Amino acid sequence: MRKPKIYADLGISNDQGGSTWLIGKDSIEDIIKETTYKNLSIIPSGPIHSKQFELTFSSKTDGLLNLIKERFDCIIIDSPSID
């Protein structure tokens, strides 16, 4: 969520996403975006928020993961490497 990029590679808007769900602006249905690839949906990061770190490590993030676990068989989280 720090330097979002994959949404652009897939031709998806980043106006709604994880950050807008975490602040209560959008529903889960609003942030799940279909792609042109069969059986591939993404949740973009959403606009960068001033309290991005706090949002990412809040208990609401666990809630988001639990919601998407109910809907999808496989979840891939795009994140930076830990060096």
FENQUIFEN-V542871 format. One record per residue. N is the residue number from 1. SS is DSSP state (@ for helix, = for strand, . for the rest). Layout:
# FENQUIFEN-V542871
n = (N:N)
ss = (SS:SS)
This chain:
# FENQUIFEN-V542871
n = (1:2:3:4:5:6:7:8:9:10:11:12:13:14:15:16:17:18:19:20:21:22:23:24:25:26:27:28:29:30:31:32:33:34:35:36:37:38:39:40:41:42:43:44:45:46:47:48:49:50:51:52:53:54:55:56:57:58:59:60:61:62:63:64:65:66:67:68:69:70:71:72:73:74:75:76:77:78:79:80:81:82:83)
ss = (.:.:.:.:.:@:@:@:@:.:.:.:.:.:.:.:.:@:@:@:@:@:.:.:.:.:.:@:@:@:@:=:=:=:.:.:.:.:.:.:=:=:=:.:.:.:.:.:.:.:.:@:@:@:@:@:.:.:@:@:@:@:@:@:@:@:@:@:@:@:@:.:.:.:.:.:.:.:.:.:.:.:.)
